[in-house]
Amino acid sequence: MLAMTTAVGLGLTAADTAAGRSPDAGKFPADVHTYLEDPERTGEGQEPPHTRLRPDGPDRARWERSLDGSWRFALADRPEDAPGGFWKDGYDASAWQRVQVPHTWQTDDLDHPVFRNVQSEMAPDDPPKVPRDTNPTGAYIRDITVPGTGTGGGR
């Protein structure tokens, strides 16, 4: 079995990198907002589109794992206020609250509701600029175990 920590941040890895809190800090602008406002960075870190090839039938569960369930969660008011290095092995997130994924911050009372029929409080409303005073950013952590397959060491 291979134990892994899965860490997900909405723009957080990029924010940490841009803020100089990661080994890739030299690759990105020093200002996190310059990074977030760059329209050329929309698909960064994504796998290219491909056919989802997976076995079907009684053996299917052996090859798939759902990431739904209990996750540790931290919410920051701005990307630069998010916990630095939370995705690294050994980071202690035991004090973080637990949430059930999938979820939304608003329906779980973690953030204020956003209504489509009310004028946006986001300022400046000048895409691709992002707000600098408030721009909620979430960090998620969950430990998972990946079973070994006999080839590739379970990776």
KOLVOZA-859255 format. One line per 10 residues: number of its first residue (from 1); their letters; for each residue x, y, z of N, C-alpha, C. Coordinates in Angstrom, 2 decimals, m for minus. Each point is the difference from the previous one (the first is absolute). Layout:
// residues N
NUM) A) X,Y,Z,X,Y,Z,X,Y,Z  ...
END
This chain:
// residues 155
1) MLAMTTAVGL) 0.83,m1.18,0.00,m0.83,1.18,0.00,0.88,1.25,0.00  m0.43,0.97,m0.72,0.70,1.27,m0.07,m0.89,1.04,0.66  0.47,0.63,1.05,m0.79,1.04,0.68,0.37,1.34,m0.61  m1.00,0.79,m0.28,0.21,1.30,m0.62,m0.85,1.04,0.70  0.46,1.21,m0.04,m0.84,1.10,0.43,m0.42,0.75,m1.26  m1.30,0.16,m0.17,m0.52,0.75,m1.12,m0.30,1.40,0.50  0.56,0.98,m0.65,m0.23,1.38,0.40,m0.52,0.77,m1.20  m1.05,0.74,0.21,m0.60,0.76,m1.08,m0.18,1.43,0.49  0.40,0.95,m0.80,m0.23,1.40,0.34,m0.52,0.72,m1.22  m1.00,0.80,0.14,m0.54,0.75,m1.11,0.94,1.16,m0.28
11) GLTAADTAAG) 0.87,m0.17,m0.97,0.97,1.03,m0.31,1.10,0.09,1.03  0.03,m0.93,0.95,0.91,0.14,1.12,1.43,m0.41,m0.34  0.17,m1.10,m0.71,1.35,m0.39,m0.37,0.64,1.12,m0.80  m0.75,0.55,m0.92,0.51,1.11,m0.79,0.26,1.21,0.88  m0.90,0.25,0.94,0.17,1.15,0.88,1.24,m0.16,0.87  0.22,m1.20,0.53,1.20,m0.23,0.80,1.25,0.17,m0.84  m0.06,m0.50,m1.23,1.15,0.13,m0.88,0.27,1.46,m0.30  m1.06,0.73,m0.34,0.17,1.41,m0.35,0.45,0.82,1.20  m0.45,m0.39,1.18,0.39,0.74,1.21,1.39,m0.38,0.48  0.67,m0.92,m0.73,1.36,m0.38,0.37,0.08,m1.05,1.07
21) RSPDAGKFPA) m1.12,m0.74,0.26,m0.01,m0.99,1.07,0.18,m1.41,m0.53  0.50,m0.18,m1.21,0.21,m1.35,m0.52,1.30,m0.06,m0.78  0.48,m1.22,m0.30,1.24,m0.13,m0.75,m0.07,0.61,m1.40  m1.21,0.13,m0.58,m0.14,0.56,m1.34,m0.14,1.52,0.02  0.34,0.63,1.09,m0.26,1.42,0.16,0.61,0.85,m1.11  1.12,m0.39,m0.56,0.63,0.79,m1.05,m0.74,m0.05,m1.32  m0.91,m0.96,m0.17,m0.74,m0.16,m1.25,m1.14,1.00,m0.16  m0.47,0.60,1.07,m1.20,0.80,m0.03,0.27,1.40,0.53  m0.90,0.93,m0.31,0.19,1.36,0.53,m0.02,0.01,1.52  0.68,0.94,0.60,0.05,0.08,1.46,m1.35,0.41,0.58
31) DVHTYLEDPE) m0.84,0.68,m0.78,m1.30,0.45,0.46,m1.06,m1.02,m0.40  m0.68,m0.60,0.97,m1.00,m1.03,m0.26,m1.11,0.52,m0.91  m0.36,1.27,0.12,m1.08,0.55,m0.82,0.39,0.08,m1.47  1.26,0.31,m0.28,0.47,0.00,m1.38,m0.17,m1.39,m0.60  0.29,m1.01,0.79,m0.16,m1.38,m0.44,m1.47,m0.34,m0.24  m0.86,0.33,0.98,m1.42,m0.34,m0.10,m0.72,0.75,m1.11  0.48,1.16,m0.36,m0.65,0.82,m1.02,0.49,m0.28,m1.41  0.92,m0.92,m0.16,0.55,m0.33,m1.32,m0.93,m0.98,m0.71  m0.73,0.44,m1.03,m0.95,m0.89,m0.67,0.66,m1.18,m0.73  1.29,0.02,m0.16,0.70,m1.11,m0.65,0.20,m1.18,0.94
41) RTGEGQEPPH) m0.29,0.13,1.26,0.26,m1.04,1.00,m1.25,m0.80,0.38  m1.01,m0.04,m0.82,m1.27,m0.62,0.39,0.04,m1.51,0.12  0.85,m0.70,m0.72,m0.01,m1.45,0.04,1.27,m0.60,0.58  0.72,0.78,0.75,1.29,m0.44,0.52,m0.12,m1.23,0.90  0.86,m0.96,m0.22,0.04,m1.19,0.84,m1.05,m1.04,m0.36  m0.80,0.24,m1.02,m1.03,m0.95,m0.38,0.55,m1.01,m0.99  m0.53,m1.21,0.08,0.32,m1.03,m0.98,m0.69,0.35,m1.31  0.61,m0.32,m1.13,m0.70,0.24,m1.27,m1.24,m0.89,m0.09  m1.02,0.44,m0.73,m1.21,m0.82,m0.14,0.33,m1.37,m0.59  m0.67,m1.02,0.50,0.21,m1.34,m0.53,m1.22,m0.85,0.32
51) TRLRPDGPDR) m0.09,m1.12,m0.67,m1.08,m0.94,0.26,0.20,m0.61,1.37  m1.08,m0.13,0.74,0.08,m0.62,1.31,m0.08,m1.50,m0.19  1.14,m0.64,0.02,0.07,m1.45,m0.18,0.02,m0.66,1.37  m1.01,m0.79,0.27,m0.07,m0.69,1.28,m0.76,m1.30,m0.19  0.34,m0.97,0.80,m0.74,m1.25,m0.09,m1.42,0.18,0.52  m0.90,m0.79,m0.52,m1.37,0.02,0.47,m0.34,m1.39,0.48  m0.98,m0.11,0.85,m0.41,m1.31,0.50,0.36,m0.18,1.45  0.02,m1.25,0.46,0.20,m0.26,1.44,1.37,0.41,0.53  0.99,0.14,m0.85,1.36,0.35,0.42,0.22,1.51,0.08  m1.01,0.77,m0.38,0.15,1.45,m0.13,0.48,0.67,1.29
61) ARWERSLDGS) m0.54,m0.38,1.15,0.35,0.64,1.27,1.49,m0.16,0.32  0.61,m1.02,m0.51,1.44,m0.21,0.24,0.84,1.12,m0.61  m0.50,0.60,m1.05,0.77,0.99,m0.75,m0.43,1.44,0.24  m1.11,0.20,0.68,m0.48,1.35,0.24,m0.13,0.29,1.48  0.27,1.24,0.38,m0.20,0.45,1.36,m0.70,1.35,m0.06  m1.08,0.14,0.73,m0.69,1.28,0.07,0.74,0.89,1.01  0.10,1.27,m0.31,0.58,0.95,0.93,m1.09,0.74,0.78  m1.26,m0.39,m0.19,m1.08,0.54,0.82,0.22,m0.42,1.44  m0.50,0.79,0.93,0.09,m0.37,1.41,0.58,1.11,0.85  0.59,m0.37,1.11,0.50,0.94,0.99,1.38,0.54,m0.38
71) WRFALADRPE) 0.12,1.30,m0.06,1.26,0.70,m0.29,0.26,1.03,1.09  1.26,0.32,0.25,0.37,1.13,0.85,m0.08,1.24,m0.89  m0.46,1.12,0.58,m0.25,1.19,m0.80,0.40,1.26,0.77  0.65,0.91,m0.69,0.32,1.32,0.56,m0.39,1.05,m1.02  m0.64,1.05,0.45,m0.43,1.08,m0.88,0.75,1.28,0.39  0.58,0.65,m1.00,0.71,1.25,0.22,m0.72,1.12,m0.76  0.12,1.22,0.48,m0.65,1.13,m0.67,0.64,0.35,m1.34  1.30,m0.28,m0.12,0.73,0.33,m1.22,1.00,m1.12,m0.29  0.38,m0.20,m1.26,0.96,m1.06,m0.32,1.29,0.09,0.80  0.50,1.20,0.21,1.27,0.13,0.72,m0.13,m0.28,1.49
81) DAPGGFWKDG) m1.23,m0.12,0.51,m0.21,m0.33,1.41,m0.21,m1.50,0.22  m0.04,m0.77,m1.07,m0.20,m1.44,0.11,1.22,m0.65,0.66  m0.19,m1.15,0.64,1.12,m0.66,0.68,1.11,m0.36,m0.98  1.18,0.49,0.27,1.14,m0.28,m0.87,0.49,m1.43,0.14  0.23,m0.67,m1.14,0.57,m1.34,0.01,m0.92,m1.09,0.51  m1.30,0.25,0.00,m0.92,m1.00,0.56,0.00,m1.32,m0.75  0.45,m0.03,m1.24,0.01,m1.21,m0.81,1.23,m0.88,0.26  0.93,0.47,0.78,1.23,m0.76,0.24,m0.22,m1.10,1.04  0.75,m1.10,m0.14,m0.06,m1.08,0.98,0.34,0.54,1.38  m0.74,m0.45,0.99,0.27,0.38,1.37,m0.70,1.26,0.46
91) YDASAWQRVQ) m0.72,0.68,m0.89,m0.72,1.21,0.41,m1.10,m0.41,0.99  m0.10,0.70,1.10,m0.99,m0.33,1.03,m1.27,0.81,m0.22  m1.03,m0.68,m0.52,m1.29,0.64,m0.23,m1.04,m0.53,0.98  0.44,m0.59,1.09,m0.92,m0.64,0.94,m0.97,1.00,0.64  0.36,1.28,0.05,m0.89,1.00,0.59,m1.02,0.54,m1.02  0.18,m0.34,m1.27,m0.92,0.46,m1.02,m1.36,m0.67,0.18  m1.06,0.67,m0.38,m1.32,m0.60,0.06,m0.16,m1.06,m1.08  m0.96,m0.89,0.21,m0.32,m1.04,m0.98,m1.24,0.41,m0.78  0.03,m0.27,m1.31,m1.15,0.23,m0.86,m0.25,m1.26,m0.81  m1.22,m0.15,m0.47,m0.35,m1.12,m0.86,0.03,0.48,m1.45
101) VPHTWQTDDL) 0.84,m0.62,m0.81,0.13,0.34,m1.41,m0.77,m1.03,m0.81  m0.80,0.39,m0.99,m0.12,1.35,m0.53,m0.85,0.89,0.90  0.26,1.28,m0.08,m0.75,0.99,0.78,0.24,1.37,m0.60  m0.69,0.99,0.53,0.30,1.39,m0.34,0.23,0.75,1.30  0.87,0.95,m0.04,0.31,0.77,1.20,m1.23,0.70,0.53  m0.84,0.50,m0.92,m1.15,0.79,0.41,m1.07,m0.86,0.68  m0.31,m1.17,m0.54,m1.05,m0.82,0.61,0.47,m0.65,1.29  1.29,m0.06,0.23,0.53,m0.52,1.26,0.28,1.12,1.01  m0.47,1.21,m0.30,0.19,1.17,0.87,1.47,0.30,0.29  0.86,m0.26,m0.96,1.42,0.32,0.15,0.33,1.37,m0.59
111) DHPVFRNVQS) m0.82,0.43,m0.94,0.19,1.29,m0.65,m1.39,0.59,m0.22  m0.08,1.30,m0.24,m1.30,0.63,m0.17,m0.63,m0.40,m1.34  m1.33,m0.02,m0.07,m0.67,m0.37,m1.25,0.31,0.98,m1.13  0.01,m0.52,m1.21,0.18,0.81,m1.19,m1.28,m0.16,m0.81  m0.65,1.11,m0.30,m1.26,m0.04,m0.74,0.21,0.57,m1.39  m0.57,m0.66,m0.99,0.15,0.44,m1.37,m0.86,1.22,m0.31  m1.08,0.22,0.77,m0.89,1.11,m0.30,0.33,1.25,0.81  1.15,0.01,0.65,0.44,1.14,0.78,1.32,0.48,m0.59  0.15,1.32,m0.09,1.23,0.55,m0.57,1.21,m0.58,0.72  1.00,m0.36,m0.75,1.20,m0.62,0.55,0.74,0.96,0.92
121) EMAPDDPPKV) 0.46,m0.56,1.12,0.80,0.81,0.91,1.47,m0.06,m0.38  0.31,m0.81,m1.01,1.38,m0.14,m0.42,0.47,1.32,m0.61  1.08,0.50,0.50,0.54,1.25,m0.52,1.51,m0.14,m0.07  0.64,0.35,m1.04,m0.63,0.62,m1.16,m0.71,m1.04,m0.87  m1.08,0.39,m0.61,m0.70,m0.86,m0.95,0.58,0.33,m1.37  1.23,m0.41,m0.19,0.77,0.37,m1.17,0.86,m1.18,m0.44  m0.64,m1.07,m0.54,0.76,m1.19,m0.39,1.15,0.35,m0.92  1.15,m0.63,0.10,0.29,m1.15,0.87,0.52,0.39,1.38  m0.15,1.25,0.40,0.47,0.40,1.32,m0.80,m0.74,1.08  0.68,m0.39,1.07,m0.65,m0.67,1.12,0.07,0.92,1.22
131) PRDTNPTGAY) m0.99,m0.12,0.90,0.02,0.86,1.18,1.24,m0.24,0.85  0.52,1.06,0.56,1.19,m0.11,0.83,m0.32,m0.01,1.48  m1.16,0.56,0.38,m0.33,0.05,1.42,m0.69,m1.28,0.47  m0.89,m0.56,m0.81,m0.69,m1.24,0.34,m0.10,m0.86,m1.24  0.54,m1.19,0.05,m0.08,m0.97,m1.09,0.12,m1.38,0.65  m1.09,m0.53,0.58,0.08,m1.23,0.78,0.72,m1.13,m0.74  0.86,m0.68,0.74,0.82,m1.08,m0.53,m0.07,m1.18,0.96  m0.34,m1.18,m0.54,m0.13,m1.18,0.84,1.16,m0.95,m0.17  0.38,m0.66,1.07,1.03,m1.03,m0.02,m0.62,m1.29,0.54  0.20,m1.10,m0.70,m0.57,m1.28,0.37,1.12,m1.03,0.15
141) IRDITVPGTG) m0.12,m0.89,0.99,0.96,m1.09,0.20,m0.76,m1.27,0.34  0.43,m1.10,m0.61,m0.56,m1.31,0.34,1.08,m1.06,m0.19  0.14,m0.89,0.96,0.92,m1.13,m0.15,m0.72,m1.13,m0.69  0.67,m0.61,m0.97,m0.58,m1.14,m0.70,1.05,m1.10,m0.07  m0.46,m1.22,m0.17,0.90,m1.14,m0.18,m0.24,m0.57,m1.39  1.08,m0.13,m0.75,m0.08,m0.55,m1.35,0.54,m1.42,0.06  m0.82,m1.00,m0.31,0.49,m1.38,0.05,1.04,m0.26,m1.08  0.98,m0.82,0.35,1.00,m0.40,m0.98,m0.62,m0.95,m1.02  0.48,0.07,m1.23,m0.56,m0.83,m1.06,0.97,m1.09,m0.45  1.20,m0.01,0.56,1.00,m0.95,m0.46,0.87,0.59,m1.10
151) TGGGR) m0.45,1.08,m0.62,0.79,0.69,m1.00,m0.03,1.48,0.30  1.10,0.63,m0.04,0.07,1.45,0.22,m0.08,0.41,1.45  0.06,m0.93,0.93,0.03,0.35,1.41,m1.25,0.69,0.52  m1.14,m0.20,m0.67,m1.25,0.58,0.47,m0.17,1.45,m0.34  0.79,0.51,m0.92,m0.12,1.41,m0.35,m0.77,0.18,m1.28
END
